[in-house]
Amino acid sequence: MEAYAYAIRHHVEVMEELGHAPRRFLVSDGGSASAVWMQIVADVLGQPLRALAGHPGTCLGAAWTAAMGAGLGLEWSGVDRFVTPGPEYRPDPATRATYDAGYARFRALYRQIYPR
């Protein structure tokens, strides 16, 4: 579970480096049903996560992205009418140092496996 969360953190860092810093984190589908897993992700990211209740899943995000790419004049904020907020998972500051150390080990191993 932690390795998955570390991979998400890595993706977020890459997006930030490219100038696209995420401002909110919405979760849906399979793993989001696990409160334990979502708490780990929130703790590793140091950001709150909002689950989406009764969400149709990633198919909505994919369809919305395709519609935006096709120039149908949609904005990201419009998708809000199709989702209902569920539980929120707030990061626990007490776990920060532990997860930061784990993430550092994860990145070091990643660099050994995938050197540039």
Backbone as a printed PyTorch tensor [residue, N CA C, xyz], in Angstrom:
tensor([[[  0.8160,  -1.1920,   0.0000],
         [  0.0000,   0.0000,   0.0000],
         [  0.8640,   1.2630,   0.0000]],

        [[  1.9420,   1.2110,   0.7760],
         [  2.8280,   2.3710,   0.8240],
         [  3.5150,   2.5920,  -0.5170]],

        [[  3.9360,   1.5170,  -1.1740],
         [  4.6170,   1.6690,  -2.4620],
         [  3.7090,   2.3530,  -3.4730]],

        [[  2.4460,   2.0070,  -3.4750],
         [  1.4820,   2.6680,  -4.3600],
         [  1.4110,   4.1570,  -4.0240]],

        [[  1.3230,   4.4730,  -2.7470],
         [  1.2550,   5.8740,  -2.3160],
         [  2.5330,   6.6210,  -2.6970]],

        [[  3.6790,   5.9690,  -2.5680],
         [  4.9430,   6.5990,  -2.9550],
         [  4.9540,   6.8760,  -4.4660]],

        [[  4.4320,   5.9390,  -5.2510],
         [  4.3770,   6.1510,  -6.6990],
         [  3.4740,   7.3370,  -7.0330]],

        [[  2.3680,   7.4640,  -6.3430],
         [  1.4800,   8.6200,  -6.5620],
         [  2.2180,   9.9060,  -6.2110]],

        [[  2.9380,   9.9000,  -5.0890],
         [  3.6990,  11.0940,  -4.6970],
         [  4.7240,  11.4580,  -5.7720]],

        [[  5.3820,  10.4510,  -6.3160],
         [  6.3550,  10.6980,  -7.3760],
         [  5.6700,  11.3450,  -8.5840]],

        [[  4.5170,  10.8220,  -8.9830],
         [  3.7810,  11.3920, -10.1170],
         [  3.3970,  12.8440,  -9.8430]],

        [[  2.9530,  13.1160,  -8.6250],
         [  2.5820,  14.4910,  -8.2590],
         [  3.8050,  15.3990,  -8.3600]],

        [[  4.9500,  14.9380,  -7.8890],
         [  6.1730,  15.7510,  -7.9760],
         [  6.5590,  16.0290,  -9.4260]],

        [[  6.4180,  15.0360, -10.2890],
         [  6.7340,  15.2330, -11.7090],
         [  5.7740,  16.2710, -12.3050]],

        [[  4.5010,  16.1730, -11.9890],
         [  3.5340,  17.1530, -12.4840],
         [  3.8810,  18.5560, -12.0020]],

        [[  4.3030,  18.6650, -10.7430],
         [  4.7030,  19.9710, -10.2020],
         [  5.9100,  20.5210, -10.9530]],

        [[  6.8890,  19.6470, -11.2270],
         [  8.0840,  20.0670, -11.9670],
         [  7.7250,  20.5670, -13.3660]],

        [[  6.6660,  20.0410, -13.9380],
         [  6.2300,  20.4440, -15.2740],
         [  5.3080,  21.6710, -15.2400]],

        [[  5.0800,  22.1840, -14.0270],
         [  4.2510,  23.3770, -13.8880],
         [  2.7630,  23.1160, -13.7670]],

        [[  2.4030,  21.8940, -13.4450],
         [  0.9840,  21.5330, -13.3080],
         [  0.7140,  20.9790, -11.9110]],

        [[  0.8660,  21.8070, -10.9060],
         [  0.6930,  21.3490,  -9.5260],
         [ -0.7830,  21.0640,  -9.2370]],

        [[ -1.0990,  19.8440,  -8.8360],
         [ -2.4860,  19.5290,  -8.4680],
         [ -2.9360,  20.3670,  -7.2750]],

        [[ -4.1750,  20.8130,  -7.3300],
         [ -4.7240,  21.6340,  -6.2420],
         [ -5.6640,  20.8530,  -5.3420]],

        [[ -6.2000,  19.7560,  -5.8440],
         [ -7.0620,  18.9060,  -5.0170],
         [ -6.9380,  17.4740,  -5.4990]],

        [[ -7.2200,  16.5440,  -4.5910],
         [ -7.0650,  15.1310,  -4.8770],
         [ -8.3920,  14.4230,  -4.6380]],

        [[ -9.0090,  13.9690,  -5.7180],
         [-10.2600,  13.2300,  -5.6600],
         [ -9.9640,  11.7680,  -5.9430]],

        [[-10.5950,  10.8770,  -5.1980],
         [-10.3410,   9.4460,  -5.3680],
         [-11.6480,   8.7200,  -5.6490]],

        [[-11.5610,   7.7150,  -6.5180],
         [-12.7260,   6.9040,  -6.8500],
         [-12.2580,   5.5260,  -7.2780]],

        [[-13.1840,   4.6750,  -7.4730],
         [-12.9530,   3.3080,  -7.9340],
         [-12.3710,   2.4300,  -6.8210]],

        [[-11.8640,   1.2740,  -7.1950],
         [-11.4470,   0.1960,  -6.3070],
         [-10.7960,   0.5480,  -4.9930]],

        [[ -9.5500,   1.0170,  -5.0450],
         [ -8.7970,   1.2670,  -3.8230],
         [ -9.3880,   2.3360,  -2.9320]],

        [[-10.1870,   3.2160,  -3.4910],
         [-10.7590,   4.2950,  -2.6840],
         [-11.7830,   3.7830,  -1.6780]],

        [[-12.2010,   2.5390,  -1.8270],
         [-13.1380,   1.9510,  -0.8620],
         [-12.4420,   1.5810,   0.4410]],

        [[-11.1220,   1.5860,   0.4520],
         [-10.3610,   1.2330,   1.6510],
         [ -9.9490,   2.4970,   2.4000]],

        [[-10.5600,   2.7210,   3.5440],
         [-10.2140,   3.8900,   4.3640],
         [ -8.7540,   3.8270,   4.8060]],

        [[ -8.2590,   2.6400,   5.0950],
         [ -6.8690,   2.4850,   5.5140],
         [ -5.9270,   2.9200,   4.3900]],

        [[ -6.2000,   2.4490,   3.1900],
         [ -5.3430,   2.7700,   2.0570],
         [ -5.3910,   4.2590,   1.7440]],

        [[ -6.5610,   4.8480,   1.7660],
         [ -6.6810,   6.2720,   1.4540],
         [ -6.0080,   7.1370,   2.5160]],

        [[ -6.0300,   6.6820,   3.7750],
         [ -5.3320,   7.4210,   4.8200],
         [ -3.8260,   7.3760,   4.5820]],

        [[ -3.3220,   6.2330,   4.1500],
         [ -1.8980,   6.1130,   3.8350],
         [ -1.5350,   7.0770,   2.7070]],

        [[ -2.3430,   7.1180,   1.6590],
         [ -2.0630,   8.0160,   0.5330],
         [ -2.0870,   9.4730,   0.9970]],

        [[ -3.0710,   9.8470,   1.7890],
         [ -3.1440,  11.2260,   2.3080],
         [ -1.9120,  11.5420,   3.1400]],

        [[ -1.4840,  10.6030,   3.9690],
         [ -0.3130,  10.8160,   4.8120],
         [  0.9580,  10.9510,   3.9730]],

        [[  1.1240,  10.1050,   2.9650],
         [  2.3200,  10.1480,   2.1230],
         [  2.3540,  11.4460,   1.3080]],

        [[  1.2160,  11.8450,   0.7700],
         [  1.1600,  13.0840,  -0.0140],
         [  1.2190,  14.3340,   0.8620]],

        [[  0.7830,  14.1820,   2.1030],
         [  0.6780,  15.3560,   2.9640],
         [ -0.4400,  16.2780,   2.5040]],

        [[ -1.4290,  15.6890,   1.8260],
         [ -2.5530,  16.4440,   1.2720],
         [ -3.8550,  15.7100,   1.5920]],

        [[ -4.9430,  16.4520,   1.7540],
         [ -6.2250,  15.7720,   1.9530],
         [ -6.7260,  15.1280,   0.6650]],

        [[ -7.4190,  14.0220,   0.8200],
         [ -8.0740,  13.3390,  -0.2920],
         [ -9.5680,  13.4010,  -0.0710]],

        [[-10.3220,  13.5500,  -1.1320],
         [-11.7830,  13.5140,  -1.0430],
         [-12.2720,  12.3430,  -1.8900]],

        [[-12.9370,  11.4040,  -1.2310],
         [-13.5510,  10.2980,  -1.9580],
         [-14.8200,  10.8060,  -2.6300]],

        [[-15.1940,  10.1670,  -3.7150],
         [-16.4160,  10.5140,  -4.4220],
         [-17.4220,   9.3900,  -4.2040]],

        [[-18.5470,   9.7220,  -3.6010],
         [-19.5730,   8.7290,  -3.2730],
         [-20.4030,   8.4030,  -4.5120]],

        [[-20.6490,   7.1330,  -4.7360],
         [-21.4850,   6.7090,  -5.8460],
         [-20.9820,   7.1750,  -7.1950]],

        [[-19.6870,   7.2970,  -7.3110],
         [-19.0790,   7.8150,  -8.5370],
         [-19.0290,   6.7450,  -9.6120]],

        [[-19.2560,   7.1190, -10.8760],
         [-19.1990,   6.1210, -11.9410],
         [-17.7900,   5.6410, -12.2670]],

        [[-16.7970,   6.2060, -11.6320],
         [-15.4320,   5.7230, -11.8190],
         [-14.6440,   6.5230, -12.8220]],

        [[-13.5090,   5.9600, -13.1820],
         [-12.5960,   6.6670, -14.0700],
         [-13.1770,   6.8920, -15.4560]],

        [[-14.2280,   6.1510, -15.8120],
         [-14.8220,   6.3460, -17.1360],
         [-15.3490,   7.7710, -17.2900]],

        [[-15.8640,   8.3710, -16.2190],
         [-16.3450,   9.7550, -16.3000],
         [-15.1800,  10.7060, -16.5690]],

        [[-14.0740,  10.5170, -15.8490],
         [-12.9020,  11.3690, -16.0690],
         [-12.3600,  11.2230, -17.4720]],

        [[-12.3200,  10.0010, -17.9720],
         [-11.8160,   9.7670, -19.3280],
         [-12.7320,  10.4110, -20.3670]],

        [[-14.0240,  10.2560, -20.1870],
         [-14.9780,  10.8470, -21.1380],
         [-14.9210,  12.3670, -21.0930]],

        [[-14.8220,  12.9180, -19.9000],
         [-14.7690,  14.3800, -19.7590],
         [-13.4900,  14.9320, -20.4000]],

        [[-12.3740,  14.2520, -20.1630],
         [-11.1020,  14.6740, -20.7440],
         [-11.1750,  14.6230, -22.2740]],

        [[-11.7630,  13.5660, -22.8160],
         [-11.9030,  13.4420, -24.2690],
         [-12.7750,  14.5620, -24.8240]],

        [[-13.8520,  14.8830, -24.1320],
         [-14.7400,  15.9590, -24.5880],
         [-14.0220,  17.3060, -24.5720]],

        [[-13.2220,  17.5360, -23.5310],
         [-12.4410,  18.7780, -23.4850],
         [-11.4230,  18.8050, -24.6160]],

        [[-10.7580,  17.6740, -24.8530],
         [ -9.7630,  17.5900, -25.9230],
         [-10.3770,  17.7700, -27.3080]],

        [[-11.6500,  17.3940, -27.4400],
         [-12.3410,  17.5430, -28.7210],
         [-12.8520,  18.9640, -28.9340]],

        [[-12.6100,  19.8190, -27.9220],
         [-13.0100,  21.2200, -28.0630],
         [-14.4870,  21.4750, -27.8720]],

        [[-15.1420,  20.6900, -27.0430],
         [-16.5750,  20.8620, -26.8330],
         [-16.9140,  21.9710, -25.8420]],

        [[-15.9190,  22.7610, -25.4690],
         [-16.1720,  23.9190, -24.6170],
         [-16.4210,  23.6100, -23.1570]],

        [[-16.0190,  22.4450, -22.7170],
         [-16.2220,  22.0770, -21.3160],
         [-15.0690,  22.5810, -20.4660]],

        [[-15.3530,  22.8100, -19.2010],
         [-14.3450,  23.1730, -18.2050],
         [-14.3340,  22.0860, -17.1360]],

        [[-13.1990,  21.9330, -16.4560],
         [-13.0990,  20.9180, -15.4000],
         [-14.1840,  21.0780, -14.3480]],

        [[-14.5120,  22.3140, -14.0080],
         [-15.4910,  22.5470, -12.9330],
         [-16.8650,  21.9800, -13.2790]],

        [[-17.1660,  21.7980, -14.5350],
         [-18.4700,  21.2810, -14.9250],
         [-18.7250,  19.8470, -14.5170]],

        [[-17.6720,  19.0930, -14.3180],
         [-17.8370,  17.6890, -13.9450],
         [-18.4070,  17.5510, -12.5240]],

        [[-18.3030,  18.6080, -11.7370],
         [-18.8010,  18.5620, -10.3540],
         [-20.2810,  18.1810, -10.2650]],

        [[-21.0590,  18.4930, -11.2840],
         [-22.4970,  18.1740, -11.2220],
         [-22.7590,  16.6780, -11.3090]],

        [[-21.7530,  15.8890, -11.6740],
         [-21.9120,  14.4450, -11.7960],
         [-21.3640,  13.6700, -10.6020]],

        [[-20.8130,  14.3660,  -9.6220],
         [-20.1960,  13.6800,  -8.4830],
         [-20.7690,  14.1860,  -7.1600]],

        [[-20.7330,  13.3180,  -6.1720],
         [-21.1690,  13.6480,  -4.8190],
         [-19.9830,  13.4340,  -3.8900]],

        [[-19.6300,  14.4460,  -3.0990],
         [-18.5020,  14.2720,  -2.1800],
         [-18.7640,  13.1590,  -1.1730]],

        [[-17.7300,  12.3830,  -0.9180],
         [-17.7710,  11.3310,   0.0850],
         [-16.8460,  11.7020,   1.2340]],

        [[-16.3060,  10.7010,   1.9170],
         [-15.4240,  10.9750,   3.0570],
         [-14.1490,  11.7100,   2.6470]],

        [[-13.6340,  12.5010,   3.5760],
         [-12.3580,  13.1700,   3.3650],
         [-11.3170,  12.5270,   4.2710]],

        [[-10.1210,  12.3570,   3.7280],
         [ -9.0010,  11.7930,   4.4750],
         [ -7.9490,  12.8890,   4.6110]],

        [[ -7.7060,  13.3160,   5.8250],
         [ -6.7530,  14.3840,   6.0920],
         [ -5.4310,  13.7700,   6.5550]],

        [[ -4.3000,  14.3130,   6.0850],
         [ -3.0080,  13.7440,   6.4880],
         [ -2.7690,  13.8980,   7.9880]],

        [[ -2.1560,  12.8880,   8.5570],
         [ -1.8010,  12.8950,   9.9800],
         [ -0.3500,  13.3630,  10.0960]],

        [[ -0.1100,  14.5470,  10.6660],
         [  1.2630,  15.0590,  10.7690],
         [  2.2050,  14.1260,  11.5370]],

        [[  1.6620,  13.2790,  12.4000],
         [  2.4970,  12.3730,  13.1910],
         [  3.1870,  11.3230,  12.3340]],

        [[  2.6690,  11.0430,  11.1460],
         [  3.2650,  10.0160,  10.2850],
         [  4.2320,  10.6050,   9.2580]],

        [[  4.3170,  11.9220,   9.1710],
         [  5.0710,  12.5800,   8.1030],
         [  6.5340,  12.1330,   8.0210]],

        [[  7.2480,  12.1530,   9.1280],
         [  8.6750,  11.8010,   9.1110],
         [  8.8790,  10.3540,   8.6650]],

        [[  8.0330,   9.4640,   9.1340],
         [  8.1530,   8.0510,   8.7570],
         [  7.9430,   7.8670,   7.2620]],

        [[  6.8960,   8.4920,   6.7360],
         [  6.6200,   8.3420,   5.3070],
         [  7.6280,   9.0940,   4.4410]],

        [[  8.1370,  10.2140,   4.9110],
         [  9.1900,  10.9050,   4.1600],
         [ 10.4360,  10.0290,   4.0430]],

        [[ 10.8050,   9.3570,   5.1280],
         [ 11.9700,   8.4600,   5.0950],
         [ 11.7160,   7.2740,   4.1620]],

        [[ 10.5150,   6.7150,   4.2140],
         [ 10.1670,   5.6140,   3.3240],
         [ 10.1830,   6.0510,   1.8650]],

        [[  9.6950,   7.2550,   1.6150],
         [  9.6860,   7.7730,   0.2470],
         [ 11.1180,   7.9810,  -0.2630]],

        [[ 11.9980,   8.4570,   0.5920],
         [ 13.4000,   8.6350,   0.1910],
         [ 14.0130,   7.2930,  -0.2100]],

        [[ 13.7310,   6.2370,   0.5420],
         [ 14.2300,   4.8960,   0.1850],
         [ 13.6120,   4.4210,  -1.1330]],

        [[ 12.3160,   4.6600,  -1.3060],
         [ 11.6130,   4.2950,  -2.5380],
         [ 12.2620,   4.9690,  -3.7440]],

        [[ 12.5350,   6.2620,  -3.6550],
         [ 13.1390,   7.0090,  -4.7680],
         [ 14.5730,   6.5400,  -5.0320]],

        [[ 15.3230,   6.2330,  -3.9740],
         [ 16.6960,   5.7470,  -4.1570],
         [ 16.6810,   4.4120,  -4.8990]],

        [[ 15.7910,   3.5330,  -4.5210],
         [ 15.6620,   2.2430,  -5.1990],
         [ 15.2160,   2.4500,  -6.6430]],

        [[ 14.2740,   3.3440,  -6.8440],
         [ 13.7830,   3.6440,  -8.1920],
         [ 14.9320,   4.1010,  -9.0980]],

        [[ 15.7770,   4.9680,  -8.5670],
         [ 16.9260,   5.4750,  -9.3600],
         [ 17.9130,   4.3470,  -9.6800]],

        [[ 18.0390,   3.3610,  -8.7980],
         [ 18.9310,   2.2360,  -9.0680],
         [ 18.3540,   1.3380, -10.1590]],

        [[ 17.0520,   1.1720, -10.1580],
         [ 16.4040,   0.3180, -11.1460],
         [ 16.2940,   1.0240, -12.4930]],

        [[ 15.9850,   2.3250, -12.4560],
         [ 15.7850,   3.1160, -13.6870],
         [ 16.7380,   4.3100, -13.7080]],

        [[ 18.0340,   4.0600, -13.8910],
         [ 18.9690,   5.2030, -13.9380],
         [ 18.7200,   6.0220, -15.1980]],

        [[ 18.9900,   7.2960, -15.0890],
         [ 18.7970,   8.1750, -16.2680],
         [ 19.9790,   8.1720, -17.1540]]])
